[in-house]
Amino acid sequence: MQLSAKVYSQKDVKLSLTVKDTRLSRVLEKIESATGCRFFYNSKEVAVHREVSLTTPGSRKLTDVLTELLTTVGLNYQLLPDNVIAITRAPNVRFIPLRGTVKDSKGTPLPGVSVKIKGTNTGTVTDVDGHFQLDAPADAVLVISYIGFQTQEIAVDGKTVLDVALPDELKGLSEVVVIGYGTQKKASMTAAVSTLKGDAIVQNPVANINNSIAGRVSGVLAFQSSGEPGADAATIRVRGVGTTGSRNGALTIVDGIPREFSQINPSEIESITVLKDAAAIAPYGLAGANGVILITTKRGKEGKVQMNFDTWYGIQRPTQYPDYLNAYEFAKTLNAANANAGLAPAYTDEQLEKYRDHSDPDHYPDHDWMKEVLDFSAPMTRQNLTFSGGSDKVRFFSSLGHLYQQGSVDAIKFSRYNLASNVDINATKSTIVSLDIKGTLEVTKNPGSQSGNGIYTSVTKNPPLLNNQLRFSNGLPGNTLLPSIYESGYTRDNKNMLFTQLTIEQQIPAVKGLSLKAVAAYDKNYTTFKQWQTPYSIYSLNADDEFVETKAGVAAPSLSQEFGESVNTTLQGYLTYRQTFGKHGINALAVAELRQGKSNGFQASRLNYQVGLDELSLGSSSKNDLDNGGSSSSYKQLGFVYRAGYDFDQKYIAELSGRYDGHYFFAPGKRFAFFPAFSLGWRLSEENFIKDNYKWINNLKIRASYGISGNLAGSAFQYLSSYGLTSSYGFGGTQFTQVQGVFERNESNPNITWETAKKTDIGLEGLFLDGRLGFELDFFKERRSDMLVAPNAVVPVEYGIGISQVNAGIMDNKGFDFSVNTANTSSNGLTLNAGFNFSYAKNRLVETFENASTRNDPNRSRTGKPLDTQFGLRAIGLFQSQEEIDASPKQFGPLQPGDIKYEDVNGDKKIDENDQVVIGHPAFPQMIFGLTVNAGWKGFDLGMLWQGAAQSSFQLTNEASNPFFNGAKIFREQLDYWTPDNRNAKYPVILPSPSTNSQQVSSFWQKDGSYVRLKNIELGYTIPSGIMNRIGIQSIRLYGSAQNLLTFSSEKYLDPEIGISSASKRARYYFQQKVFAFGLNANF
């Protein structure tokens, strides 16, 4: 086929055409490309598949060419405005100019709605006011569609004006859900999946989206143990903890590629999908056993270019913290403790008065370390700008974001910069090419010789009257804390992340419903770390009340730098088929995926700088002051995914899915495994006995699934013996020289393999009252086997190497998750949407290696109990008299009335480790629940998220449990200690140094970690559209929000998500933060 054209106007186009036995559709495509015209036709009426032949003598007018070309196949054409040419079968089809407005059920105009003539690709989209215009046949049918609303088909019937009201979408029926390697309609799914729209979290004043998910969807359990900028991400578990291994978190997928997602800009997120059961996670093979979280980012849509700007500014302060005693109260209480220990008072009455009246602050200091060091109004802000839009040929989305979060001192700063852009191009009528680029830069700034946790350790430990006081009355520091924050140099940690992705999707016209897709992703992450430490000064008073300077910190300036880089590539090939034959529906998917990557790191440092220039080349040249190191690694994974589904009359549904997966962790010949799953669904609501009798039931479905998934265990190459290098070998007699040698660390286990999870799920879901009420309920059970454990074996020291781990651990995990949602709109415009979700997951160790002393003791055995169950002595109160002490079994050290009394569980007349029992739940909660409420009326909107947890506990130790531990400060709660007049006290008798007896791990110090928290509340107002139209802006919304506003828990002075680290148990951790924010959202 040959074609050349000269274009002057639609009616004055000249072209030369030579075609022979070519499909009419292909000829029309070529004419479109050469002339800029657009053809409009109904493919069901116009036989564009017929072959035509034509040769024009030289250049002829387009109208003449079309007449001759179309006459041969019995077709006609009409010229329409905007270079549109209508091809029809009838000779005199009447086209009319049509205009109209599209609104929602509340009468609000909808911009960007697709309005197409049925059977064609011709159409338009509504403008900012919901208006549209197009030329259409008088007997045409318009197809009007918009995300979140039911698609409508409207007959033109000769009308020239159409006003359309789109009803809200029946969620759960037409809703399309992103799943592993594809999408499915919610109504036809047989897997356990929870979804969350990105709009639900976009304006939450948090730095990490991990902290916005828990409580919003069922099946997700979370625990946030820190509020430190850059390190405050909540730990997320899907359906609890299912393994003893270190890889116990969910697999995270961003736009179909395994990636980290916690620092993605919330404004980029379209939806979050949580895959929970075997049917949903089977396509992820040996990476999916702990659940999968899918992040789908926003893409451009056909329509006018839209610009959105959103910003908020907030302040942070700790959620809950102890009320510490001042200097006078501390000193007075210490005197009481000394009296209980039979010691003289630590402070005289004169000294106590000095602490109370603050008349001599340099010798009798009284510092509130928390209030004087920490910023209780630390700023936090975010800005985001997005652009989106496009035509039927090209669509785009771009986003630029910035977040700044100051720590509890202004020397700690966290900043994040996000850039995202994607474009979708209809290269042909059957080909779509997509390009995605996402970049993130995170900058964390800290002092040179101090950290956030270190600061909180000092302010929660140091007593108000510490001799090395915070600072003297003249401002000079008497303690290392302030200069270590502001004068010790700096630490800079920069993280750069680049995600790129190219996708080509090709429909196969010859086979309806068949498509091919190729995806290539290149991701690069690199980090730079630089720490410059300098000496600083502190001061003390000598006997002559003169200030004496002392150098502290490092002896001389030092510099350490690190660089790390990782490159990951992913190649995916898809074959997808979806078709309906009468009442039979078939869908099939096959994917081949190759992932590989490399990483390397380098570190260098120098000590004893003589000049304060922070460059590696300018430090000491002594070999003793130099150090460097480095490492590198690579990996590869190959998998083949399949999914095949069948439904009959959208009533009976069956699906098979799985993955044949291989990984470099394991020995050759043992690297591949097969992870299959199957699921069934029955839509009872489609049965006549429900469909005909219970019109209020829109959807009622029961489903079940069973399958096997995997989880990587241990580390790479454990099938080989591991070796190390040492320089301790000497050769050469008395004049020996140290040389480098090799030693064996651990023996190999050639049979090492992955963990295997066998999962069962039974679910019921329903939708009622035209979508106003819906629920989902799932019961699940999992057996995790082949977990790596260390054998309980004793070998002679001559064996010389460590014993390899073996795949022998077994754990069961079971529970249920439930959600119910309601959406209502009243006649006066009031909207009220609410949802409640509840998740319960409890594991049990079936097989693990433990020593005989605990395994054979039913009270102490770890086998048969949840992972990380807390054991200790059972406290039965406080001793009330010396006689009671004398009559009780021997405990720990000298005792006195007011000491903790423990139960002699085994009856051997002594209290020791053999009397330990279960004293609490694991720290990670076994229950999570959430309540969301959203209301709107006349421009005002209110949203709330209440989130809670139960069946969690934590153990207090050291300063958090015993006053004056190592001289540390005490808090007001601890004043409720035992005295003869206060026998039902919360704390034991107070002593200047805690007794051995009171420091035992016991139920006395075990605290309930259950809580209910107002996680987020937001109040907004959207300025009326009438005002906005006059100033040329689509909409402006003003809002105020708060995060972690209220917390209700058993211990009012500590945040219930205290954590399980040794520092957390001492209440020496970076406190969780509440945030108050005000913001603006504008659409243009």
TIKOLFI-907875 format. One line per field, with one value per residue (C-alpha): x, y, z. Coordinates in steps of 0.1 Angstrom, whole numbers. Example, Ala and Ser with C-alpha at 12.3 -4.5 7.8 and 13.67 -1.06 7.14 Angstrom:
2
xx: c(123, 137) $
yy: c(-45, -11) $
zz: c(78, 71) $
This chain:
1084
xx: c(0, 13, -1, 10, -10, -10, -32, -47, -80, -105, -122, -90, -69, -52, -37, -23, -34, -25, -39, -46, -65, -60, -85, -106, -97, -60, -66, -86, -58, -32, -54, -59, -21, -14, -42, -51, -87, -106, -130, -162, -181, -199, -178, -209, -226, -197, -177, -143, -128, -135, -106, -105, -83, -79, -53, -57, -43, -20, -32, -70, -92, -99, -136, -132, -110, -134, -164, -146, -131, -163, -187, -171, -182, -216, -207, -213, -196, -204, -180, -185, -168, -133, -119, -143, -156, -186, -188, -222, -241, -272, -269, -286, -278, -288, -261, -271, -251, -256, -248, -255, -244, -233, -238, -236, -266, -262, -263, -226, -211, -186, -155, -136, -166, -162, -191, -188, -211, -219, -201, -175, -143, -157, -166, -155, -151, -170, -153, -148, -185, -196, -206, -200, -206, -204, -220, -239, -264, -300, -306, -272, -268, -243, -222, -214, -188, -167, -147, -167, -201, -223, -220, -251, -264, -286, -306, -303, -337, -332, -327, -301, -298, -292, -289, -275, -273, -248, -257, -229, -211, -223, -190, -182, -200, -185, -154, -122, -95, -58, -45, -12, -1, -35, -70, -103, -139, -146, -178, -160, -131, -126, -96, -93, -83, -87, -84, -79, -82, -52, -76, -82, -47, -34, -39, -29, -1, 24, 58, 54, 24, 29, 14, -18, -28, -35, -72, -84, -84, -90, -62, -35, -18, 7, 29, 47, 75, 92, 85, 120, 120, 131, 128, 91, 76, 51, 59, 31, 21, -6, -27, -2, 32, 35, 72, 101, 124, 136, 117, 83, 71, 47, 61, 56, 48, 47, 31, 37, 74, 88, 99, 98, 68, 68, 84, 63, 44, 8, -4, 9, -11, -43, -50, -35, -44, -37, -35, -42, -50, -33, -54, -43, -6, 1, 15, 43, 57, 84, 80, 43, 38, 37, 11, 15, 8, 2, 6, -9, 1, -20, -21, -34, -69, -84, -97, -87, -54, -60, -36, -38, -19, -20, -1, -3, 18, 18, 34, 45, 46, 49, 17, 21, 51, 58, 55, 90, 96, 114, 147, 130, 106, 134, 156, 128, 118, 154, 155, 125, 141, 173, 151, 136, 172, 183, 206, 211, 192, 209, 199, 196, 167, 188, 197, 160, 151, 177, 162, 128, 134, 160, 181, 214, 208, 245, 250, 214, 201, 166, 163, 133, 155, 125, 111, 145, 159, 130, 109, 72, 62, 85, 73, 63, 51, 43, 37, 25, 18, 2, -7, -28, -48, -45, -64, -76, -40, -18, -24, 0, 4, 31, 37, 62, 63, 83, 81, 100, 100, 120, 129, 124, 155, 162, 195, 176, 159, 143, 134, 120, 117, 95, 92, 69, 58, 42, 28, 5, 5, -20, 7, -19, -55, -43, -10, -4, 31, 37, 67, 70, 97, 98, 125, 129, 156, 156, 180, 183, 204, 217, 243, 278, 280, 243, 211, 174, 174, 205, 188, 157, 178, 194, 163, 144, 173, 191, 177, 168, 195, 223, 257, 267, 238, 222, 236, 246, 229, 253, 244, 276, 269, 276, 267, 276, 241, 236, 271, 268, 237, 248, 286, 297, 297, 271, 258, 243, 224, 212, 191, 183, 158, 150, 122, 119, 95, 86, 55, 42, 8, -4, -40, -42, -70, -72, -81, -106, -96, -60, -32, 6, 25, 62, 75, 111, 120, 153, 156, 186, 191, 222, 230, 257, 266, 290, 298, 320, 327, 345, 354, 334, 336, 317, 322, 322, 326, 357, 360, 365, 334, 354, 343, 367, 366, 369, 371, 346, 335, 362, 398, 403, 381, 373, 355, 337, 321, 301, 286, 262, 245, 221, 207, 177, 163, 130, 118, 82, 63, 25, 1, -35, -68, -103, -135, -172, -190, -227, -229, -194, -166, -129, -98, -62, -28, 7, 38, 75, 95, 133, 147, 183, 204, 238, 249, 281, 293, 324, 334, 364, 374, 402, 410, 430, 424, 446, 426, 388, 382, 359, 376, 390, 423, 430, 431, 460, 484, 492, 482, 468, 443, 431, 404, 384, 361, 337, 314, 294, 266, 243, 211, 188, 153, 133, 96, 67, 32, -2, -38, -68, -104, -138, -173, -207, -234, -213, -226, -202, -166, -134, -98, -64, -32, 4, 41, 71, 98, 136, 161, 198, 197, 196, 218, 219, 192, 171, 165, 130, 97, 60, 35, -1, -35, -71, -103, -140, -168, -206, -227, -258, -274, -275, -297, -333, -345, -327, -327, -365, -374, -349, -344, -324, -296, -272, -245, -240, -210, -193, -157, -130, -93, -64, -28, 9, 32, 68, 91, 129, 146, 180, 206, 222, 245, 239, 242, 279, 304, 311, 347, 364, 397, 421, 456, 466, 487, 525, 553, 591, 601, 613, 613, 577, 555, 517, 500, 464, 446, 412, 391, 357, 328, 299, 292, 271, 235, 231, 194, 184, 152, 125, 97, 64, 30, -2, -31, -68, -94, -132, -150, -184, -192, -223, -237, -272, -296, -282, -247, -255, -244, -216, -195, -167, -158, -129, -117, -81, -56, -20, 6, 42, 68, 105, 113, 150, 160, 193, 195, 195, 227, 260, 292, 328, 347, 372, 345, 357, 328, 292, 264, 242, 206, 180, 144, 126, 104, 66, 41, 4, -14, -52, -78, -104, -108, -141, -152, -185, -192, -222, -227, -258, -269, -300, -324, -309, -275, -260, -236, -225, -201, -187, -167, -155, -129, -115, -85, -74, -44, -28, 1, 14, 48, 42, 78, 109, 142, 144, 164, 150, 145, 118, 105, 96, 80, 44, 46, 78, 76, 78, 63, 26, 25, 26, 59, 75, 51, 65, 76, 84, 76, 40, 37, 10, 12, 35, 49, 30, 51, 84, 64, 49, 84, 97, 69, 74, 97, 132, 133, 161, 184, 174, 136, 115, 78, 67, 89, 73, 60, 62, 43, 62, 47, 65, 62, 99, 101, 123, 117, 138, 136, 117, 88, 84, 50, 33, 29, 18, 9, 36, 43, 30, -8, -29, -60, -63, -95, -105, -135, -137, -165, -168, -196, -203, -229, -230, -193, -183, -166, -155, -134, -122, -102, -103, -78, -71, -52, -56, -39, -6, 16, 50, 74, 89, 124, 151, 141, 106, 99, 122, 128, 164, 177, 214, 205, 180, 151, 117, 82, 51, 34, 62, 52, 25, 49, 43, 43, 26, 0, -3, -4, -23, 3, 11, 49, 69, 88, 110, 148, 178, 189, 164, 167, 175, 141, 122, 142, 131, 110, 76, 39, 42, 59, 39, 16, -14, -6, -42, -53, -78, -65, -81, -55, -67, -94, -99, -124, -126, -146, -149, -156, -188, -182, -200, -173, -146, -159, -157, -119, -112, -103, -121, -122, -104, -107, -94, -89, -74, -63, -47, -28, -27, -49, -63, -50, -68, -47, -40, -8, -15, 22, 35, 25, 10, 31, 62, 81, 102, 137, 157, 156, 118, 112, 131, 109, 141, 129, 120, 84, 56, 43, 9, 6, -17, -19, -37, -38, -52, -61, -67, -78, -73) $
yy: c(0, 34, 68, 104, 135, 173, 189, 224, 219, 191, 198, 205, 175, 159, 124, 97, 62, 27, -3, -38, -64, -45, -43, -12, -6, -4, 20, 43, 42, 52, 81, 93, 93, 112, 138, 144, 135, 112, 85, 78, 45, 18, -14, -36, -19, -10, -39, -24, -59, -62, -59, -31, -22, 12, 32, 69, 86, 112, 134, 137, 153, 133, 135, 120, 92, 84, 83, 58, 38, 34, 29, -4, -18, -1, 26, 64, 92, 126, 155, 167, 195, 192, 170, 142, 120, 97, 65, 50, 22, 43, 71, 99, 95, 126, 140, 166, 189, 175, 192, 183, 181, 152, 154, 129, 118, 150, 173, 181, 186, 159, 169, 144, 120, 99, 104, 81, 70, 33, 10, 36, 52, 87, 108, 135, 143, 168, 200, 215, 223, 188, 201, 183, 188, 165, 156, 123, 104, 113, 76, 71, 57, 75, 55, 77, 63, 76, 60, 54, 56, 32, 34, 47, 42, 71, 70, 104, 100, 132, 153, 182, 186, 159, 162, 130, 120, 92, 69, 59, 26, -5, -12, -49, -55, -34, -24, -36, -47, -49, -84, -103, -96, -83, -70, -87, -76, -77, -97, -125, -129, -160, -148, -129, -94, -60, -26, 10, 40, 64, 93, 80, 86, 114, 142, 124, 144, 115, 111, 74, 58, 26, 46, 52, 17, -1, 2, 10, -25, -59, -85, -59, -57, -30, -17, 16, 16, 49, 85, 93, 111, 87, 57, 59, 34, 10, -27, -42, -79, -94, -118, -117, -133, -167, -175, -176, -164, -128, -126, -121, -90, -88, -86, -51, -45, -11, -11, -48, -48, -58, -26, -7, 16, 32, 64, 69, 102, 95, 118, 94, 64, 53, 22, -2, -39, -64, -101, -124, -160, -187, -180, -143, -148, -180, -160, -148, -182, -184, -147, -145, -166, -135, -118, -92, -55, -40, -3, 10, 46, 71, 75, 101, 100, 113, 148, 184, 189, 191, 207, 200, 216, 204, 216, 214, 226, 209, 207, 176, 167, 133, 114, 101, 104, 103, 133, 134, 148, 181, 184, 190, 161, 138, 147, 144, 110, 98, 106, 85, 56, 59, 57, 24, 11, 22, 49, 85, 112, 120, 157, 180, 203, 232, 215, 206, 242, 252, 229, 242, 279, 278, 304, 288, 271, 265, 243, 231, 227, 218, 210, 196, 178, 170, 205, 222, 200, 188, 209, 203, 223, 207, 217, 193, 202, 188, 202, 184, 194, 171, 174, 149, 147, 138, 127, 95, 90, 102, 104, 116, 121, 140, 147, 167, 164, 177, 167, 183, 169, 183, 160, 167, 190, 212, 195, 165, 170, 147, 158, 139, 150, 129, 132, 109, 110, 85, 85, 61, 62, 45, 38, 20, 10, -22, -11, 8, 19, 32, 47, 53, 72, 77, 94, 99, 116, 113, 134, 127, 151, 143, 156, 142, 125, 121, 104, 108, 77, 89, 122, 105, 82, 112, 133, 103, 91, 121, 134, 171, 177, 158, 173, 173, 196, 204, 240, 266, 298, 316, 292, 271, 233, 212, 180, 165, 164, 199, 202, 167, 179, 213, 213, 178, 180, 164, 132, 132, 102, 105, 79, 81, 58, 56, 34, 32, 10, 5, -15, -25, -41, -55, -67, -95, -85, -119, -135, -115, -112, -122, -98, -98, -75, -70, -51, -40, -23, -8, 3, 19, 28, 44, 59, 82, 85, 111, 116, 144, 144, 172, 177, 200, 215, 211, 229, 223, 244, 240, 247, 284, 285, 290, 274, 247, 237, 200, 186, 159, 138, 126, 135, 151, 156, 124, 116, 85, 81, 53, 46, 19, 11, -15, -21, -43, -53, -71, -85, -98, -113, -116, -137, -128, -142, -132, -141, -149, -176, -173, -180, -193, -170, -178, -159, -171, -156, -168, -148, -154, -132, -128, -106, -100, -75, -64, -43, -30, -8, 10, 26, 47, 67, 88, 100, 129, 158, 187, 211, 213, 204, 175, 157, 122, 133, 159, 136, 120, 100, 75, 40, 36, 64, 49, 23, 12, -17, -29, -56, -67, -92, -103, -123, -139, -153, -169, -177, -188, -177, -191, -183, -199, -190, -201, -189, -201, -174, -153, -176, -205, -196, -216, -206, -222, -203, -208, -203, -224, -205, -207, -189, -186, -192, -230, -257, -266, -291, -279, -243, -247, -254, -254, -234, -241, -229, -233, -215, -218, -192, -194, -162, -172, -138, -150, -180, -175, -183, -152, -131, -133, -130, -108, -77, -59, -85, -72, -97, -127, -149, -177, -187, -210, -214, -237, -235, -236, -207, -202, -179, -176, -190, -180, -165, -172, -202, -220, -251, -244, -242, -206, -193, -163, -145, -139, -124, -143, -170, -165, -181, -178, -191, -164, -138, -147, -127, -126, -138, -140, -173, -189, -206, -224, -208, -231, -264, -267, -280, -292, -299, -264, -252, -226, -224, -239, -224, -244, -220, -225, -197, -197, -164, -149, -115, -95, -63, -51, -22, -9, -8, 10, -19, -45, -69, -95, -123, -147, -175, -187, -213, -218, -243, -231, -259, -261, -231, -228, -236, -244, -280, -287, -306, -305, -312, -313, -281, -299, -299, -264, -250, -240, -265, -257, -247, -272, -269, -284, -257, -258, -231, -228, -195, -191, -164, -144, -109, -90, -58, -40, -8, 15, 44, 67, 99, 117, 139, 171, 163, 148, 119, 95, 67, 44, 12, -12, -38, -64, -87, -115, -138, -161, -184, -215, -231, -268, -278, -259, -268, -258, -273, -301, -279, -259, -284, -309, -283, -275, -241, -231, -249, -227, -254, -251, -214, -183, -170, -145, -154, -137, -158, -148, -152, -149, -121, -126, -92, -74, -87, -70, -81, -97, -127, -132, -131, -156, -180, -178, -197, -183, -155, -132, -115, -97, -89, -65, -56, -40, -63, -83, -118, -146, -178, -211, -228, -261, -262, -268, -241, -217, -192, -196, -199, -232, -212, -192, -193, -174, -138, -120, -120, -112, -76, -76, -74, -104, -81, -49, -31, 2, 24, 50, 76, 102, 127, 156, 184, 216, 218, 207, 173, 154, 122, 101, 69, 52, 24, -1, -32, -60, -91, -74, -68, -54, -58, -28, -29, -8, 29, 23, -2, 7, 42, 54, 27, 36, 70, 78, 101, 89, 98, 107, 73, 58, 78, 52, 29, 6, 20, 8, 33, 25, -13, -16, 4, 1, -1, -20, -4, 24, 20, 42, 12, -14, -47, -79, -92, -63, -66, -101, -105, -111, -104, -75, -55, -69, -42, -45, -32, -28, 6, 27, 56, 84, 79, 106, 133, 158, 186, 204, 230, 233, 268, 269, 264, 296, 316, 295, 300, 337, 335, 307, 280, 246, 241, 250, 230, 241, 216, 209, 175, 157, 124, 104, 130, 108, 76, 54, 27, 11, 30, 67, 78, 56, 51, 16, 9, 10, -17, -47, -34, -32, 6, 6, -15, 11, 39, 52, 55, 81, 89, 85, 118, 135, 160, 190, 203, 228, 226, 237, 217, 235, 222, 242) $
zz: c(0, -10, 1, 0, 10, 9, 36, 33, 50, 56, 23, 4, 12, -18, -17, -39, -29, -42, -23, -33, -13, 19, 48, 48, 85, 77, 48, 70, 97, 71, 58, 94, 100, 68, 69, 105, 100, 123, 111, 130, 124, 143, 139, 143, 112, 90, 76, 79, 78, 41, 17, -9, -39, -54, -74, -79, -110, -93, -64, -59, -34, -2, -8, -43, -30, -2, -26, -49, -20, 0, -29, -37, -3, -1, 24, 26, 45, 59, 69, 105, 124, 139, 110, 119, 90, 97, 77, 76, 59, 52, 27, 46, 83, 102, 126, 151, 174, 209, 243, 279, 315, 337, 374, 404, 425, 446, 416, 416, 381, 372, 352, 330, 324, 292, 267, 237, 209, 214, 190, 181, 195, 189, 219, 243, 280, 302, 311, 346, 349, 337, 302, 269, 232, 202, 169, 169, 148, 158, 167, 185, 220, 243, 267, 297, 322, 351, 378, 410, 392, 373, 335, 318, 282, 270, 237, 219, 201, 182, 213, 212, 250, 275, 313, 329, 365, 372, 401, 425, 417, 436, 452, 453, 421, 394, 415, 398, 423, 416, 424, 417, 381, 370, 380, 387, 394, 431, 424, 407, 431, 451, 471, 504, 495, 513, 495, 505, 483, 483, 489, 524, 536, 513, 538, 570, 587, 588, 572, 565, 549, 570, 598, 579, 570, 603, 614, 579, 564, 579, 581, 588, 622, 629, 657, 658, 684, 677, 667, 654, 620, 592, 615, 626, 602, 618, 616, 595, 595, 574, 595, 623, 628, 610, 613, 637, 610, 605, 572, 588, 569, 540, 504, 490, 453, 436, 402, 397, 408, 442, 458, 491, 494, 528, 517, 485, 483, 494, 467, 441, 454, 436, 458, 483, 481, 507, 496, 524, 515, 494, 463, 463, 471, 451, 421, 444, 452, 478, 486, 495, 526, 549, 527, 500, 499, 464, 458, 425, 417, 398, 361, 337, 324, 292, 296, 303, 321, 359, 384, 421, 449, 485, 515, 553, 582, 616, 650, 669, 705, 724, 728, 764, 788, 825, 848, 863, 898, 903, 923, 956, 952, 941, 970, 995, 981, 982, 1019, 1024, 1005, 1026, 1057, 1045, 1039, 1074, 1060, 1069, 1048, 1015, 1019, 1049, 1054, 1044, 1011, 1005, 1009, 984, 958, 965, 964, 936, 954, 943, 909, 902, 933, 937, 902, 892, 855, 837, 811, 788, 787, 784, 757, 736, 713, 721, 690, 664, 629, 602, 567, 533, 498, 468, 432, 406, 369, 350, 318, 282, 250, 237, 223, 251, 289, 316, 353, 371, 408, 428, 465, 495, 532, 561, 596, 625, 653, 690, 688, 658, 651, 639, 605, 580, 544, 515, 479, 455, 418, 397, 361, 339, 304, 285, 247, 224, 198, 177, 182, 198, 213, 245, 256, 291, 307, 345, 364, 401, 421, 459, 479, 517, 537, 575, 595, 630, 654, 650, 684, 693, 681, 687, 709, 727, 735, 748, 769, 786, 792, 806, 828, 842, 875, 879, 905, 887, 896, 860, 854, 820, 821, 846, 853, 829, 801, 802, 798, 828, 810, 776, 763, 749, 733, 719, 701, 689, 689, 681, 643, 620, 606, 571, 557, 521, 504, 467, 451, 413, 399, 361, 342, 305, 296, 261, 259, 226, 220, 194, 171, 155, 189, 208, 245, 240, 248, 253, 277, 283, 313, 319, 352, 363, 399, 414, 451, 465, 499, 511, 548, 563, 599, 611, 648, 667, 704, 726, 760, 793, 825, 863, 894, 915, 952, 945, 924, 893, 860, 848, 812, 803, 767, 759, 730, 705, 713, 679, 648, 629, 597, 585, 551, 535, 501, 491, 458, 447, 412, 405, 372, 365, 332, 329, 300, 302, 282, 291, 278, 289, 270, 276, 256, 265, 302, 303, 313, 310, 321, 319, 328, 322, 334, 332, 355, 360, 388, 394, 411, 425, 454, 467, 495, 506, 539, 549, 580, 594, 629, 644, 620, 628, 606, 607, 571, 566, 537, 538, 522, 549, 580, 597, 575, 603, 594, 629, 621, 588, 581, 552, 543, 516, 504, 474, 466, 438, 435, 409, 410, 382, 383, 361, 372, 360, 368, 352, 361, 350, 359, 349, 346, 370, 397, 401, 401, 402, 399, 398, 404, 414, 406, 398, 415, 417, 440, 443, 481, 477, 463, 426, 419, 449, 438, 423, 439, 429, 449, 438, 450, 441, 451, 447, 449, 448, 444, 462, 453, 416, 425, 417, 452, 465, 433, 429, 466, 483, 461, 488, 484, 457, 463, 486, 480, 498, 489, 500, 491, 498, 487, 494, 495, 505, 524, 522, 553, 566, 543, 510, 505, 538, 517, 516, 545, 555, 560, 574, 571, 600, 603, 635, 619, 625, 605, 607, 641, 665, 637, 627, 605, 608, 576, 566, 568, 564, 590, 588, 606, 602, 586, 555, 552, 516, 522, 534, 518, 521, 546, 534, 544, 538, 540, 542, 541, 541, 535, 532, 517, 511, 497, 505, 500, 467, 481, 513, 535, 529, 549, 546, 570, 567, 588, 581, 593, 583, 591, 586, 583, 575, 596, 603, 639, 656, 667, 704, 703, 723, 704, 718, 717, 694, 667, 661, 640, 644, 638, 608, 611, 600, 585, 615, 630, 627, 637, 634, 629, 628, 633, 615, 601, 596, 581, 577, 558, 552, 529, 531, 515, 528, 509, 524, 511, 543, 535, 562, 555, 582, 584, 612, 608, 632, 628, 651, 646, 671, 664, 682, 682, 673, 669, 681, 697, 733, 762, 784, 815, 798, 773, 800, 822, 812, 828, 810, 777, 747, 725, 722, 730, 708, 696, 720, 748, 779, 809, 844, 881, 892, 917, 944, 961, 985, 1018, 1046, 1076, 1086, 1099, 1064, 1050, 1075, 1067, 1029, 1006, 1001, 975, 962, 987, 1019, 1021, 1041, 1043, 1010, 988, 960, 969, 943, 940, 947, 916, 919, 957, 964, 991, 971, 943, 913, 875, 879, 891, 859, 842, 813, 825, 794, 757, 730, 726, 690, 693, 684, 678, 658, 651, 635, 631, 603, 601, 573, 570, 547, 544, 524, 518, 553, 558, 589, 590, 619, 623, 657, 660, 688, 698, 723, 736, 738, 769, 778, 806, 825, 837, 854, 856, 844, 872, 901, 914, 917, 894, 889, 903, 875, 879, 890, 879, 898, 893, 914, 944, 950, 969, 998, 1034, 1065, 1057, 1020, 1019, 986, 967, 930, 937, 963, 991, 979, 983, 972, 951, 939, 956, 937, 945, 929, 897, 888, 856, 869, 864, 888, 861, 832, 817, 794, 760, 749, 737, 718, 699, 679, 651, 629, 628, 600, 595, 562, 543, 505, 493, 471, 434, 426, 443, 427, 392, 395, 403, 378, 403, 402, 440, 473, 505, 538, 565, 600, 611, 641, 643, 675, 692, 720, 735, 761, 777, 811, 817, 812, 815, 787, 751, 747, 716, 738, 720, 730, 729, 762, 760, 754, 785, 805, 790, 773, 737, 712, 721, 696, 684, 680, 652, 648, 612, 590, 553, 519, 488, 455, 421, 389) $
